[in-house]
Amino acid sequence: MNFRCSVFLVAALLATPASAAGTNADVVRNLASRVGPIVGAASACQAIDQGRVQAIVDKFREVIREASTGGSDRDELTRVFNGYVADGRNRVGAAQTDCNSAGRQLAELERSLGQSAPSQTATSLAGVIAPSAAVAATAPTATLPPASTSNVQGVTANEIRFGIAAPFSGAAKELGRQMKMGIEAAFNRANDAGGIAGRSLRLYSADDGYEPSRTLDAMKQLYEKDKVFGFVGNVGTPTSAVAMPYALQRRVLFYGAFTGANLLRNDPPDRYVFNYRASYAEETDTVVRYLVKLRRLPAKDIAVFAQQDAYGDAGFSGVAKAFRSLGLADTSILRLNYKRNTVDVDDAVNQLRALKNPPKAIVMVATYRAAAKFIEKTRDLFPHMIYTNVSFVGSTELSDELMLLGPRYASGVIVTQVVPAVGGYSSAVLEYKSALEKYFPGEATSYVSFEGYVSANVLIQALRRVGPQLDTEALIDTLENMRDIDLGLGAKLGFGRAEHQASHKIWGTALDERGKFQAIELE
């Protein structure tokens, strides 16, 4: 394999004044994937003077130190570099590289370093990214070597495969499409920045139609046919009740599912299950407190409209828990039901109509079409009703459905969110909008795709910290040690051995007469 191009880039980096590397951690990370395997292979060969190897390692670590903005950055870059060094050693041990080749590559690197001086190479790290015309004219044009191969399923020399089982058909299909789009926007952005230790992220999808009877086949397709490394962004509670055990039995990562159900939040947490979002119990607890304390409603005036399955059960349990925490009886809470994947809400409407003293607020645990149909059929009957929804409803989709009916159906409808308002100007929102515009031009912002984008970015940070030696156990250990992640949301994220949920933050939004969500205070 021709290493001349990578040697030239490494030489330019090491000959650069170290202070120039301060804002170029991604470049250092990328070049670590070139020099690490060379010095790692050389360090595994007894015939090679280890002082030669150590001299290059010391210089590279000095550049890592200068390229870092803090201790956590330095530790991450050091782990990445050490991973590549270990990978080089392993390739010698597995007879994938022989010591003669290792010696030649080390000598070529040393010769290039010996011939290079700051005046001949880049005077800043920008020169490594885009060399001057004189340097480019003499630089070899060989392709950089790819990342090392792996025997871990879903991890190849060039890519890391993840899978998502979600509805891409049926009444909830927009939830699946939006979640997939948000994850892919984050993956594409990471790939454009060099990927994960030289590997691209790729997302495979399988349609379960939001029907648990189809979920097992979807999971098998992804894991057994597409050979994914792990699962990210699966959509739904009843479907996760099938998908999660499948992943656990195989000790595969089940990350960032689009559900707030407690079945994914065991105490202590399942080792391979990680959540980004706040739970439904947290969402409904927040909204019940809002209705009782800020809107001054008696508890007897709050009812629940819920999907008749595990999703609806999870939301209803959250309402009951909120009642108990407020010292209120939860035995008389009215629950109105509808069947999953339908908009058949007539029984619920008739039950509500028959009440002598109807409630003044409805906590809805539904998907967007059923929620819109319920509001359509009850708005005129109860013009002052307060409607609230949990985030899984699909906020943008709910707004679209209601605005088709007319502004009066949308105005005042509340949705609790697990990400900030997409109409805002926070760093996270602006970054998300930029990625959406670049990779999915013409697509409107959505709370679902934003959640997918944020959740995927937390995962990407963990993958980068693991480095080239990626496997499930290393990724789990890394996730469990991630603290104070700041993505510009206004709330820091993090995990721990006893905490597999990154965020507990709830944001409040309400639709106005234009169908736009406005932020509201929930406490």
N, C-alpha and C positions, 0 to 999 in steps of 0.2 A: 504494500500500500504506500502511496506517495504522501509523505508528511511535510513536504517542503512548504506548502502554503500555510499549514497550521504552525510550522516552526517560525515562519516569517512573522505571523501575527503575534505569537508568544514573545518573540524577540523584541518586537516593537513595544509590547506592553511592558516587559521587564526593563527595557532601556528608557522608558518614560519616567519623568520625575513622578515619584509616587503620589505627591499631593494632587496631581492632575486627575487622579482616578476617583476622586471623592464622590462624584455623582454618577458613577458608571458601574454600579454593582452588577448589573445585568451583563455587561461586557466581560467583567472579571469572571462571572459565573460561567459564561459561555466558553471563555478561553481555558478555564479550569478543566473543562471536558476534553481539551486538547493536550495540555501539558501533564495533567494528572496521570493518565494511563501510561505515558512515556516514563515518568520517573517511578511510577509504581512497578512497572515491568522491570526496570533497571534495578530497583531495590530488592527484587526477588532473585537476582542473579549474583551468586557469590563471587564470580570472576570479575565483576564490575566494582571499581573503587566506590564505596558508599559515600566518601567525601564529596565526590563529584555530584552525586544525587542530592546530598544534603544542601549543597551550595545553591542549587536551583530551587529546592523546596523553601529554603530560608528567604530567598528573594521574593518568591511568589507570596509567601505569607506576609511579607512586609507590604506588598501591594494590596493584599486583602485587608490588612489593617487600615491602610490609607483610603481604601475604597469604601470603608464602612462608615455609616453615620452614627453608629452606636454599638454597644456590646452585642445586642441581638443580631444585628446585621453581620458583625464579624463572626459570631458563632455559626450563623447559617452558612456563610461563604466558606468557612473552615470545614464545616461538615460536608459541604458539596465537594470541595477539593479533596478532602480525605477519602470520600467515597470513590472518587475517580482513581485515586492512588491505590486504594484497595482493589478496585476493579482491575487495574493493570497487573497487580500482583496475582490476582486470581486467574487471569488469562495465562500467565506463565505456568502456574500450578496445574491448570487444566490442559496444558500443551497447546493452547490456542495461539500463543506467541512464544517463540524460542529466544534464548538469550543472545544469540547472534543478532537477530533483528532488533532486540531491545538495545543492544550496544550501539548499533548503527543509528537508531533513532535518537539515542541520547547524545551521541557524538555530533549528529547533525544539528541538534538543538544547541549544543555547546559552541559549535563553529559559528552558527548564526549569531549567538549572543556575543561571541568574541569579536565578530566583524561589525557588530552594530554599535552605534553611538547615538546619543540624542540628536546630534546634528544630521545624522544620516537617516534616522527614522522619524517617528512622530514625536513632536514636542508636547503633545497632549493626547489623551486617550481617544479624542475624536479622530486622530490620525489612524488609529487602528480600525475604526468603523468605516471611515472614508479617507483612505490614504491620499496624499497629494499626487498631482499628475506625474511628477518625477518618480515617486516611489511606485505608483501603480504601473508605470511603464516597465519597470524591471521586476515586478512581483510575479511569481508563478501563478498560473490560473487553475491549478489543480483543485478539485472539489475537496472540501474539508471532510475528514473521516467521520462517519456516523457514530452515534452513541453505541456503547457496547451492547451485545445481545443479552438476552435474559431467558431463563427457563421458567419464569413466573407467568402463569396464564394471563393473557391480555397485555403483557408488557413485552414488546419486541424492540429491536434495535432502533426503530423509527417512530413507534407510537405507543400510547397507553390507551386501552379501550375501556370505556365505561358504557353501561347500559341503562336505559330508562324504560320501564313498563308503565304505560299511561293510556288514557283514552284518546285515540286519534280518530275515532268514529263515535257516533251516538250523541246523546244530549249534552254530554260534558266534554266534547272533543276539543273545544277551545281552551280548556284548562290544560290539556295535554300539550297542545300546540304551543301555547304561550310558555309553559314551563320548559319545554325542549328548546325553544328559541332563546330564552334567557340564559340557559346553561351554555348553549352553543356560542352565544355572543361572548361570554367570558372565556370559553375555550379558544375561540378564534383570536381573541385579543392576546391571550397568553402564547398561542402558537406564533403569532406575528412578532412577539418579543423573544423568540428563540425556543419556545416550548419548555418542557421540563427536562433538564439535563440533556438537551438535544432531541428529545422525543416530542412528537406532536400529540395533543389530546384529541381523541375521536369519540363521538357519542353515537351509539347504536340504539335504535328504538324498536319497540314492539307494542302493538295495539292490543289492549285488553278490554276496550270499550267501557271501562268503569264497571265491569262485571267480574266479581271474584271467581266465577266459574271459568273464566278465560285467562285469569292471571297466571296460573301455574304454567300453562303452555307458553305464555309470553316470557316468563322467567327462564324456562328451559331453552327457548330459542336463543335468548341473549347469552346465557351462560354456557350451554352445551354446544350450540351451533356457532354463534358469533364469538365465543370465547372471550367474554369481557372480563376485565380485572375486578370490577366492582359495580355497584348500582348507585345511581345518583338521580334524585328528583322524581322517584315514583309518585304517582298521583293517586290519592284517595285513601280513606280509612278501611273500608271493607276489602279493598284489593291489597292493601298493605298487610292485613291480617293473614293473607295467604302468602304474599311475597316475602315478608320478613322471616318467617320460619324456614323458608327455602334457603335464604341467604345464610341464616344462622347455622343451619345444619352443615353447610359447606364452608363455614368460617370466612365468609366473604363480606366485604364492606357494604353496608346498607346505609346510605348517607343522604341527608337533606330531603327526605320524603315530604311531599306536599300534603301534610296532614298534621293536625295538632292533637291527635288522639293519644290517650295515655298508654295504649298498648305498645307504643314505641318509647315509652318513658318509664321503664321499670326501675325499681329501687332495690339494690344497686343496678346501674344501667347494664344492659347487654353489651358485651365488649365490642361487637361489630356494628352496633346501631348508633348513629349520630344524627342529631337534629339541628337544623339552623334555627327554626322558628319557635316562637312562644306557643304554648299549648292552647287548645280550645278552652280548657278549664280557666286558664289565665285570661283569655279574651272575654269569655262570658262572665267571669267574676268581675272584671273591670267594668263591663257594660251594665251589669246589675247594680253595682255600686253607683255608677253614674246616674242611672234612672232613679234610684232611691234617694241619693244624697244631693245631686245637683238638680234633677228634674222634679224632685219631691213627690214621687209616686209611691203610694202604699204598695207593699209587696203583693197584695191580693190582685193588684191591677196589672201584673206582669204575667204573660203567658209565653209559651214556646211553640214555634212552628218548626218541625224537624223532619228530616229524612228518616224513613223507617228502617234503619239499619245501624251498623256500628258507628257511623259518622254522626247520625242524629243522636244516638245514645251518648256519645262522648260529649257533645254540646249540651245535652240536657243534664248530664251529670255535673257539668261545670256550673250550670245555673243553680242546681240543687245545693252544690257545695257553697256557692256564694250566699245563698239564703241562710245556710247554717252558720257561716262565718259572721253574718250580720245578726245572729241570734233570732232568725226567723224560721218558722216551721216550713219544711220543704215537702210535706206530704200532700198538699193541696194544689201544687203547681199544675196548671192546665197544659197538657201537651197535645198539639194538633199535628197529625202525621200526613205524609204522602209517600208514595213508593218511588224508590230509586229509578233513575233514568226515565221518569215520566214527568208530565206537567198536570197530572190528575190531582187537583187540589180541591175538588168539589166537596168531598166529605169533610175536609177541614173547614172550608168556608161555611157549610151548612151547620156544622157543630158550633162555630163561632156565632152565626146568625141566631141560633136557638137560645143563646145565653140571655138570661134576664138582665144580668149585670156584666156586660162584656168587658174585657181588659182594655187598658189604655195604652199598652205597649206590648209589642211582640218581638221576642228575641228569636231570630230566624237562623236555623242551622240547615241550610239548603244550598243547592246549586243555582246558578243565575236564572235559568229559564223557569224553574219551579217557583223561585222567589218572586220573579217578575209577574208570573201568572197569579200568585196569591195576592200580591199588592193590587194588581189590576181588578181582581174580583172583590176586594174588600175596601178599596179606597173610598168609593162613594158611600158604602154602608157606614163606614167609620172615618169620617173626614179628618178627625183630629188624632188618629192612631199614630203612635211613634213606632216606626219599623227600624230594627237594628239587625245587622248581619255579621257573621264571623267572616274572616278573610278568605276562607276557602270558596266563598260564593263566586268569586271571580268579579272583582269590582268593576273593571272597565266593561266587561260583558254585561253585567247587571245594568249599568248606566245606559248602554246601547239599547238594551231591551226596553227599559222604562221610557227612554226618550222617544222610541217609536210609538209609544202610547200617548205621549204628551208630557209637557213639563210638570204638570201638577202631580203626576205619578212619581216622578223622580225627586222633586224638591223635598228636602228634609230627611231623606232615607239615610240612615247611618250605617257605616261599615267600619269595623275595627280592623286595623292593619298591623302586619308584623314587619313592615318596612316604612320608611318615611314617605310623605306625599310625593308622588311622581311629578307634580306640578311645581315643586320647589327648586331651589338652586343650591342645594348642598353639594359637596364634592362628589359624594357617591351618586347622586341623581345625575349630575352633569356627565360623569364618566359613563354611566349606564346609557344615557341618551346618545352620547357620542358613539359608543359601541353599536347600539341598535341602528343608528343612522348609517354606519359604515358597513355592517355585515347584513343588515336586513332593511335596506332602504325602502321607505314607504310604509313601514309598519308603525303603528301608533304605540305609544308607551302603555304599559299595563302593569298593574301591581303584581300579577302572577309572573310575568317575564322578569320583572325587577327582582322579585324574590329568588327566582332561579339564578339570576345573574349574581346577586350578592352571595347566595349560598355556595355557588360554584367557585367564587373568588376565595372564600375561606378554604375550600378544599385545595385550590391551586397553591395557596400559601403553604399548606401542609406538604403537598407534593414537592415543592421546591426545597423545603427544609430537609426532607428525606434525602434528596440527591439521587445519584444514579443507581444506587443499590436498592431499588424499590421492591418491596414485597408488602403483603397485607399487614403483617405484625409490626413492621417498622413504621408503616403509615399510622396504625392505631396508636402506637407509643408516641409518635410525634403529635397527633391530634390531642392526646390526653395531656400533653405538656404545653399546649398553646394557650397563652394568657394575653389579655389586654390587646386584642386585635382591633386596630382602628382603621375602618374602611371609609370613614367620613360620614357615618350614619347619625352621629350625635350620641351614640351609645356604643361602648366597647363590647367586643365579643370574646368568648373564650370557652375552653373546655377543661375538664379535669378527670381524674380517674372516677370520681363520684358524680361528675357533671358532664353529660353527653348532649346538652342543649346549649347552643352558643348564645342565644338571645332570649331574654324574658321581657323585652320591651314591647309595649302596645301603643300604637298611635291611633288617634281618632280622626275620622273623616266623615263628612256629610255632603250629600249631593245638593247642588243649588238648582235653580230653575233652568239653567243651561245644560244640566247634566254633567257639570264639572265638580270634582271633589274638592272641598275646602277643609282645611284642618280645623278640628274642634278640640277643646280641652275636655278630657274625660275625668279629671279630678282637680 
